[in-house]
Amino acid sequence: MNANKAIRVAAVRHTGDHGLAIRWEGGARSKVDLGDFVKRYKGLRPLRSTDRFADVGLGEGGHSLAWPGGLDIGADRIWEMALEQSGRGDAAEFLRWRWRHGLSLAAAAEALGLSRRTVAYYASGTREVPRTVLLACKGWEREKDEAGNAAA
């Protein structure tokens, strides 16, 4: 996964029930099970049928997975689930922190005192995100919240 570009799916294949094999732009591959996700959201009720779920395809530009009837799930959310399901909750947590604050790789690197390259490794799931970095993310967030409250 290239952490410098938007998360995009290059190819998707149904693997049975609610499982998918995904090839990401840049060559990374993931397997993800969307069974619980589909059951959790009423709007995705039609996808509970495995026959209907099997009709998965790429959304415009690979920015989502799409099904007939206008149903889709964003590629970024699929990437996050793929990381979590492959035991990379650390990378998923790091991504959520960046997304929550709208931080680019460079801005996240500056906020944490890390190199942009290191942050790119963490964002792509290529390297484990150390606990100390995840704690630094929480500290940065807390500091930002306190500064916002003091200004109000």
Residue frames as a rotation matrix with the C-alpha (Angstrom) as fourth column:
MET 1
0.588 0.809 0.000 0.00
0.809 -0.588 0.000 0.00
0.000 0.000 -1.000 0.00
ASN 2
-0.459 -0.690 0.560 1.38
0.672 -0.682 -0.289 3.38
0.581 0.244 0.776 -0.98
ALA 3
-0.038 0.437 -0.899 0.74
0.944 -0.280 -0.175 5.67
-0.328 -0.855 -0.402 1.96
ASN 4
-0.814 -0.357 -0.458 1.34
0.224 -0.921 0.320 8.76
-0.536 0.158 0.829 -0.19
LYS 5
-0.833 0.544 -0.102 -1.79
-0.286 -0.264 0.921 8.35
0.474 0.796 0.376 -2.31
ALA 6
-0.035 0.918 0.396 -5.48
-0.999 -0.019 -0.043 7.86
-0.032 -0.397 0.917 -1.65
ILE 7
-0.627 -0.095 0.773 -6.37
-0.271 0.957 -0.102 4.32
-0.731 -0.274 -0.626 -0.69
ARG 8
0.096 0.625 -0.775 -7.63
-0.986 -0.049 -0.162 2.57
-0.139 0.779 0.611 -3.81
VAL 9
0.180 0.088 0.980 -8.62
-0.124 0.990 -0.066 -0.96
-0.976 -0.109 0.189 -4.72
ALA 10
-0.563 -0.433 -0.704 -7.14
-0.757 -0.071 0.649 -2.36
-0.331 0.899 -0.288 -7.93
ALA 11
-0.417 0.438 -0.796 -9.09
-0.398 0.700 0.593 -5.66
0.817 0.564 -0.117 -7.95
VAL 12
-0.398 0.367 0.841 -11.58
-0.850 0.196 -0.488 -7.54
-0.344 -0.909 0.234 -5.80
ARG 13
-0.485 0.251 -0.837 -12.74
-0.358 0.817 0.453 -11.15
0.798 0.519 -0.307 -5.81
HIS 14
0.400 0.712 0.578 -15.49
-0.892 0.156 0.424 -12.81
0.212 -0.685 0.697 -3.78
THR 15
-0.615 -0.731 -0.297 -14.10
-0.608 0.679 -0.412 -15.75
0.502 -0.072 -0.862 -1.79
GLY 16
-0.407 0.544 -0.734 -17.26
0.493 0.807 0.325 -17.19
0.769 -0.230 -0.597 -0.26
ASP 17
0.123 0.598 -0.792 -19.90
0.986 -0.164 0.030 -16.04
-0.111 -0.784 -0.610 2.22
HIS 18
0.975 0.220 -0.010 -18.89
0.220 -0.974 -0.046 -12.44
-0.020 0.043 -0.999 2.97
GLY 19
0.267 -0.959 -0.098 -15.19
0.378 0.011 0.926 -12.82
-0.887 -0.284 0.365 2.30
LEU 20
0.998 -0.025 -0.065 -13.19
-0.069 -0.467 -0.881 -10.84
-0.009 0.884 -0.468 -0.22
ALA 21
0.132 -0.987 0.093 -9.68
0.853 0.161 0.496 -11.04
-0.504 0.014 0.863 -1.63
ILE 22
0.957 0.220 -0.190 -8.45
0.139 -0.920 -0.367 -7.56
-0.255 0.325 -0.911 -2.45
ARG 23
-0.062 -0.959 0.276 -5.48
0.998 -0.053 0.039 -6.31
-0.022 0.278 0.960 -4.42
TRP 24
0.589 0.210 -0.781 -4.70
0.399 -0.915 0.054 -2.71
-0.703 -0.343 -0.623 -3.58
GLU 25
0.892 -0.374 0.255 -3.21
0.041 -0.494 -0.869 -0.17
0.451 0.785 -0.425 -5.93
GLY 26
0.281 -0.871 0.404 0.52
-0.945 -0.324 -0.041 -0.53
0.166 -0.370 -0.914 -5.34
GLY 27
-0.197 -0.376 -0.906 0.34
-0.494 0.836 -0.239 -4.33
0.847 0.401 -0.350 -5.13
ALA 28
-0.831 -0.067 0.552 -0.53
-0.542 0.321 -0.777 -5.11
-0.125 -0.945 -0.303 -1.49
ARG 29
-0.358 0.719 -0.595 -3.05
-0.139 0.590 0.796 -7.91
0.923 0.368 -0.112 -1.00
SER 30
-0.776 0.205 0.597 -5.59
-0.619 -0.062 -0.783 -8.45
-0.123 -0.977 0.175 1.77
LYS 31
-0.525 0.749 -0.404 -8.36
0.436 0.644 0.628 -10.77
0.730 0.154 -0.665 2.74
VAL 32
-0.890 0.315 0.329 -11.30
-0.455 -0.621 -0.638 -9.31
0.004 -0.718 0.696 4.60
ASP 33
-0.612 0.762 -0.213 -14.53
0.740 0.646 0.184 -10.72
0.278 -0.045 -0.960 5.98
LEU 34
-0.860 0.327 0.391 -17.40
-0.313 -0.944 0.101 -8.22
0.403 -0.035 0.915 5.88
GLY 35
-0.372 0.764 -0.527 -20.00
0.529 0.641 0.556 -10.52
0.763 -0.072 -0.643 7.45
ASP 36
-0.239 0.260 -0.936 -20.26
0.937 -0.192 -0.292 -8.69
-0.256 -0.946 -0.197 10.78
PHE 37
-0.880 -0.156 -0.449 -20.07
0.070 -0.977 0.203 -5.30
-0.471 0.147 0.870 9.07
VAL 38
-0.781 0.619 -0.080 -22.93
-0.144 -0.053 0.988 -6.13
0.607 0.784 0.130 6.70
LYS 39
-0.173 0.732 -0.659 -25.06
0.782 0.509 0.360 -7.45
0.599 -0.453 -0.660 9.59
ARG 40
-0.529 -0.143 -0.837 -24.42
0.766 -0.506 -0.397 -4.33
-0.366 -0.851 0.377 11.68
TYR 41
-0.812 0.128 -0.569 -25.83
-0.225 -0.969 0.103 -1.75
-0.538 0.211 0.816 9.23
LYS 42
0.046 0.954 0.296 -29.46
0.212 0.280 -0.936 -1.74
-0.976 0.106 -0.190 8.11
GLY 43
0.447 0.116 -0.887 -28.56
-0.680 -0.600 -0.422 0.04
-0.580 0.792 -0.189 4.88
LEU 44
-0.497 -0.712 -0.495 -26.45
-0.867 0.418 0.270 -2.95
0.014 0.564 -0.826 3.86
ARG 45
-0.024 0.596 0.802 -29.25
-0.550 0.662 -0.509 -5.46
-0.835 -0.454 0.312 4.49
PRO 46
0.822 0.373 -0.430 -29.43
-0.557 0.373 -0.742 -6.53
-0.116 0.850 0.514 0.81
LEU 47
0.074 -0.897 -0.436 -25.79
-0.781 0.220 -0.585 -7.69
0.620 0.384 -0.684 1.04
ARG 48
-0.119 -0.057 0.991 -26.65
-0.843 0.533 -0.070 -10.23
-0.524 -0.844 -0.111 3.73
SER 49
0.894 0.358 0.270 -27.55
-0.124 0.776 -0.618 -12.54
-0.431 0.519 0.738 0.86
THR 50
-0.011 -0.985 0.171 -24.27
0.037 0.170 0.985 -14.14
-0.999 0.017 0.035 -0.20
ASP 51
0.071 0.091 0.993 -25.51
0.958 0.271 -0.093 -14.31
-0.277 0.958 -0.068 -3.81
ARG 52
0.903 0.291 0.315 -26.03
0.365 -0.908 -0.208 -10.55
0.225 0.303 -0.926 -3.83
PHE 53
0.694 -0.701 -0.162 -22.78
-0.238 -0.436 0.868 -9.95
-0.679 -0.564 -0.469 -1.96
ALA 54
0.055 -0.694 0.718 -20.91
0.586 0.604 0.540 -11.95
-0.808 0.391 0.440 -4.61
ASP 55
0.583 0.243 0.775 -21.80
0.800 -0.339 -0.495 -9.26
0.142 0.909 -0.392 -7.20
VAL 56
0.561 -0.425 -0.711 -19.09
0.264 -0.722 0.640 -7.00
-0.785 -0.546 -0.293 -5.75
GLY 57
0.454 -0.477 0.752 -17.10
0.818 -0.112 -0.565 -4.78
0.354 0.872 0.339 -8.08
LEU 58
-0.591 -0.728 -0.348 -14.96
0.796 -0.596 -0.104 -1.68
-0.132 -0.339 0.932 -7.99
GLY 59
0.575 0.677 -0.459 -16.50
0.585 -0.733 -0.347 1.71
-0.572 -0.069 -0.818 -7.39
GLU 60
0.937 -0.146 0.317 -15.40
0.166 -0.612 -0.773 4.70
0.307 0.777 -0.550 -9.45
GLY 61
0.402 -0.877 0.261 -11.62
-0.601 -0.468 -0.648 4.93
0.691 0.103 -0.716 -9.55
GLY 62
-0.042 -0.399 -0.916 -11.25
0.381 0.841 -0.384 2.11
0.924 -0.365 0.117 -7.04
HIS 63
-0.674 -0.199 0.711 -12.15
-0.445 -0.659 -0.606 4.42
0.589 -0.725 0.356 -4.16
SER 64
-0.148 0.661 0.736 -14.84
-0.895 0.226 -0.383 1.99
-0.420 -0.716 0.558 -3.01
LEU 65
-0.973 0.125 0.196 -16.30
0.184 0.930 0.319 -1.46
-0.143 0.347 -0.927 -3.43
ALA 66
-0.516 0.813 -0.269 -19.69
-0.820 -0.560 -0.119 -1.33
-0.247 0.159 0.956 -5.10
TRP 67
-0.763 0.423 0.489 -22.71
0.399 0.903 -0.157 -3.55
-0.508 0.075 -0.858 -5.56
PRO 68
-0.662 0.614 0.430 -25.74
0.372 -0.229 0.900 -3.24
0.651 0.755 -0.077 -7.84
GLY 69
0.371 0.884 -0.286 -28.42
0.791 -0.139 0.596 -1.01
0.487 -0.447 -0.750 -6.41
GLY 70
0.416 -0.236 0.878 -26.07
-0.129 -0.971 -0.200 1.80
0.900 -0.030 -0.435 -5.39
LEU 71
0.993 -0.114 0.002 -24.54
0.020 0.192 0.981 0.11
-0.113 -0.975 0.193 -2.34
ASP 72
0.395 -0.919 0.006 -20.88
0.124 0.047 -0.991 0.79
0.910 0.392 0.133 -1.64
ILE 73
0.879 -0.302 -0.370 -18.22
0.385 -0.009 0.923 0.79
-0.282 -0.953 0.109 1.08
GLY 74
0.819 -0.566 -0.097 -15.25
-0.564 -0.761 -0.320 3.15
0.107 0.317 -0.942 0.95
ALA 75
0.505 -0.722 -0.472 -11.81
0.161 0.616 -0.771 1.74
0.848 0.314 0.428 0.23
ASP 76
-0.362 -0.669 0.649 -10.39
-0.543 -0.415 -0.730 3.48
0.758 -0.617 -0.213 3.30
ARG 77
0.230 0.533 0.814 -12.87
-0.965 0.231 0.122 1.67
-0.123 -0.814 0.567 5.57
ILE 78
0.951 0.064 -0.304 -12.11
-0.149 0.952 -0.267 -1.66
0.272 0.299 0.915 3.86
TRP 79
0.090 -0.994 -0.062 -8.35
-0.050 0.057 -0.997 -1.04
0.995 0.092 -0.044 4.34
GLU 80
-0.281 -0.125 0.951 -8.93
-0.891 -0.333 -0.307 -0.27
0.355 -0.935 -0.018 8.03
MET 81
0.666 0.596 0.449 -10.91
-0.712 0.687 0.144 -3.52
-0.222 -0.416 0.882 8.47
ALA 82
0.776 -0.444 -0.447 -8.28
0.022 0.728 -0.685 -5.51
0.630 0.522 0.575 6.56
LEU 83
-0.258 -0.891 0.373 -5.57
-0.425 -0.243 -0.872 -4.17
0.868 -0.383 -0.316 8.89
GLU 84
-0.074 0.303 0.950 -7.59
-0.997 0.012 -0.081 -5.03
-0.035 -0.953 0.301 12.00
GLN 85
0.850 0.518 0.098 -8.50
-0.511 0.855 -0.088 -8.50
-0.129 0.025 0.991 10.76
SER 86
0.585 -0.717 -0.380 -4.87
0.130 0.545 -0.828 -9.28
0.801 0.435 0.412 9.94
GLY 87
0.513 -0.345 -0.786 -3.81
0.857 0.247 0.451 -8.40
0.039 -0.906 0.422 13.50
ARG 88
-0.570 -0.740 0.357 -2.62
0.739 -0.652 -0.169 -4.88
0.358 0.168 0.919 12.66
GLY 89
0.522 0.813 -0.258 -4.86
0.832 -0.419 0.363 -2.95
0.187 -0.404 -0.895 15.02
ASP 90
-0.023 -0.633 -0.773 -1.91
0.623 -0.614 0.485 -0.67
-0.782 -0.470 0.409 15.74
ALA 91
-0.905 -0.325 0.276 -1.83
0.404 -0.451 0.796 0.56
-0.134 0.831 0.540 12.13
ALA 92
-0.149 0.935 0.322 -5.63
0.754 -0.103 0.649 0.94
0.640 0.339 -0.689 12.06
GLU 93
0.496 0.296 -0.816 -5.53
0.820 -0.467 0.329 3.02
-0.284 -0.833 -0.475 15.25
PHE 94
-0.464 -0.761 -0.453 -2.77
0.468 -0.645 0.604 5.20
-0.752 0.068 0.655 13.79
LEU 95
-0.788 0.237 0.568 -4.78
0.522 -0.231 0.821 5.75
0.326 0.944 0.059 10.59
ARG 96
0.265 0.957 -0.119 -7.91
0.869 -0.184 0.459 6.68
0.417 -0.225 -0.881 12.54
TRP 97
0.188 -0.280 -0.941 -5.89
0.679 -0.655 0.331 9.27
-0.710 -0.701 0.067 14.50
ARG 98
-0.837 -0.546 -0.025 -4.57
0.334 -0.547 0.767 10.82
-0.432 0.635 0.641 11.26
TRP 99
-0.552 0.691 0.466 -8.00
0.606 -0.052 0.794 10.82
0.573 0.721 -0.390 9.61
ARG 100
0.299 0.705 -0.643 -9.73
0.954 -0.214 0.210 12.24
0.010 -0.677 -0.736 12.70
HIS 101
0.255 -0.302 -0.918 -7.43
0.366 -0.849 0.381 15.25
-0.895 -0.433 -0.106 12.60
GLY 102
0.974 0.206 0.091 -7.05
0.150 -0.289 -0.946 15.52
-0.169 0.935 -0.312 8.83
LEU 103
0.384 -0.912 -0.144 -3.27
-0.480 -0.330 0.813 15.09
-0.789 -0.243 -0.564 9.05
SER 104
0.753 -0.316 -0.577 -1.15
-0.507 0.279 -0.815 14.46
0.419 0.907 0.050 5.99
LEU 105
0.657 -0.610 -0.443 1.89
0.648 0.758 -0.082 12.22
0.386 -0.233 0.893 6.34
ALA 106
-0.298 -0.828 0.475 4.10
0.432 -0.560 -0.707 15.30
0.851 -0.005 0.525 6.67
ALA 107
0.025 0.383 0.923 1.85
-0.627 -0.713 0.313 16.95
0.779 -0.587 0.222 9.28
ALA 108
0.946 0.302 -0.120 1.62
-0.122 0.673 0.729 13.73
0.300 -0.675 0.673 11.32
ALA 109
0.300 -0.921 -0.249 5.41
0.773 0.388 -0.502 13.38
0.559 -0.042 0.828 11.18
GLU 110
-0.399 -0.434 0.807 5.86
-0.013 -0.878 -0.479 16.95
0.917 -0.201 0.345 12.39
ALA 111
0.434 0.679 0.592 3.30
-0.638 -0.232 0.734 16.51
0.636 -0.697 0.333 15.18
LEU 112
0.998 0.014 -0.062 5.05
0.027 0.792 0.610 13.39
0.057 -0.610 0.790 16.48
GLY 113
0.426 -0.905 -0.019 8.66
-0.795 -0.384 0.470 14.39
-0.432 -0.185 -0.883 15.81
LEU 114
0.191 -0.294 0.937 9.16
0.267 0.934 0.238 11.51
-0.944 0.205 0.257 13.37
SER 115
-0.835 -0.444 -0.326 10.36
-0.221 -0.271 0.937 11.34
-0.504 0.854 0.128 9.80
ARG 116
0.018 0.852 -0.523 7.75
-0.950 -0.149 -0.275 11.37
-0.312 0.502 0.807 7.06
ARG 117
-0.325 -0.222 -0.919 9.09
-0.637 0.770 0.039 8.04
0.699 0.598 -0.391 5.84
THR 118
-0.997 -0.050 -0.059 8.51
0.013 0.643 -0.766 6.42
0.076 -0.764 -0.640 9.25
VAL 119
-0.422 0.906 -0.045 4.96
-0.478 -0.264 -0.838 7.76
-0.771 -0.332 0.544 9.36
ALA 120
0.017 0.394 -0.919 4.38
-0.988 0.147 0.044 6.38
0.153 0.907 0.391 5.83
TYR 121
-0.742 -0.327 -0.586 5.54
-0.255 0.945 -0.204 2.93
0.621 -0.002 -0.784 7.00
TYR 122
-0.891 0.447 0.079 3.09
0.026 0.223 -0.974 3.07
-0.453 -0.866 -0.210 9.92
ALA 123
-0.189 0.876 -0.444 0.21
-0.735 -0.426 -0.527 4.30
-0.651 0.226 0.725 7.73
SER 124
-0.079 0.109 -0.991 0.78
-0.904 0.411 0.118 1.57
0.420 0.905 0.066 5.15
GLY 125
0.835 0.360 0.416 0.92
-0.526 0.743 0.414 -1.19
-0.160 -0.564 0.810 7.75
THR 126
0.529 -0.716 -0.455 4.45
-0.182 0.428 -0.885 -2.05
0.829 0.551 0.096 6.59
ARG 127
-0.635 -0.750 -0.187 5.89
0.105 0.157 -0.982 -1.58
0.766 -0.643 -0.021 10.07
GLU 128
0.080 0.625 -0.777 4.38
0.917 0.259 0.303 -2.04
0.390 -0.737 -0.552 13.49
VAL 129
0.195 0.061 0.979 3.38
-0.164 -0.982 0.094 1.20
0.967 -0.178 -0.182 15.19
PRO 130
-0.677 -0.527 -0.513 5.15
0.393 0.331 -0.858 1.22
0.622 -0.782 -0.017 18.57
ARG 131
0.208 0.762 -0.613 3.03
0.945 0.005 0.326 1.68
0.251 -0.647 -0.719 21.67
THR 132
-0.346 -0.412 -0.843 5.01
0.657 -0.747 0.095 4.82
-0.669 -0.521 0.530 22.48
VAL 133
-0.991 0.022 0.135 3.92
0.092 -0.625 0.775 6.37
0.101 0.781 0.617 19.16
LEU 134
-0.212 0.977 -0.038 0.27
0.557 0.153 0.816 5.49
0.803 0.152 -0.576 19.79
LEU 135
0.192 0.215 -0.958 0.57
0.959 -0.250 0.136 7.07
-0.210 -0.944 -0.254 23.23
ALA 136
-0.766 -0.509 -0.394 2.18
0.387 -0.853 0.349 10.15
-0.514 0.115 0.850 21.66
CYS 137
-0.707 0.599 0.377 -0.84
0.302 -0.226 0.926 10.39
0.640 0.768 -0.021 19.32
LYS 138
0.268 0.835 -0.481 -3.15
0.832 0.052 0.553 10.43
0.486 -0.548 -0.680 22.35
GLY 139
-0.096 -0.396 -0.913 -0.98
0.811 -0.563 0.159 13.02
-0.577 -0.726 0.375 24.08
TRP 140
-0.958 -0.245 0.152 -0.95
0.284 -0.706 0.649 15.22
-0.052 0.664 0.746 20.98
GLU 141
-0.316 0.929 0.191 -4.72
0.479 -0.017 0.878 14.94
0.819 0.369 -0.439 20.77
ARG 142
0.321 0.402 -0.857 -5.13
0.946 -0.090 0.312 15.84
0.049 -0.911 -0.409 24.43
GLU 143
-0.527 -0.620 -0.581 -2.81
0.606 -0.754 0.254 18.82
-0.596 -0.219 0.773 24.08
LYS 144
-0.895 0.233 0.381 -4.77
0.232 -0.485 0.843 20.03
0.381 0.843 0.380 21.06
ASP 145
0.073 0.982 -0.175 -8.09
0.685 0.078 0.724 19.66
0.725 -0.173 -0.667 22.91
GLU 146
0.180 -0.059 -0.982 -6.78
0.919 -0.345 0.190 21.56
-0.350 -0.937 -0.007 25.94
ALA 147
-0.841 -0.511 -0.179 -5.44
0.394 -0.805 0.443 24.37
-0.371 0.302 0.878 23.74
GLY 148
-0.619 0.694 0.368 -8.84
0.308 -0.216 0.926 24.60
0.723 0.687 -0.080 22.04
ASN 149
0.315 0.752 -0.579 -10.65
0.847 0.053 0.529 24.72
0.429 -0.657 -0.620 25.39
ALA 150
-0.211 -0.487 -0.847 -8.31
0.806 -0.578 0.132 27.41
-0.554 -0.655 0.515 26.73
ALA 151
-0.967 -0.184 0.175 -8.96
0.254 -0.723 0.642 29.59
0.008 0.666 0.746 23.66
ALA 152
-0.333 0.930 0.158 -12.75
0.535 0.049 0.843 29.30
0.776 0.365 -0.514 24.07
